[in-house]
């Protein structure tokens, strides 16, 4: 049974939870956690916001949006974060992420 990726319809876009692993050997979307969070591996360290910047760049590329449309709205200094993407729907995100597969 596939895990459910949870995307919330937000006031001006969509929001979802990610779990970030920093200092990984590659940058990739690694799948969906049991709690519905999107697991993402980043090569950068969390120091000085480098991992957060890499996360935003990766999501902008995958979701085909501008980086300034993406915001970390909670958990900026933690592995679990809530991401908001302005101007898109949950369906847009699901489509770009291959329905979370």
Buried (B, 14 or more C-beta within 10 A) or exposed (E): EEBEBBBEEBEEBBBBBBBBEBEBEEBBBEBBBEEBBBBBBBBBEBEEBBBBEBBBBBBBEBBEBEEEBBBBEEBEEEBEBBBBBBEBBBEBBBEBBEEBE
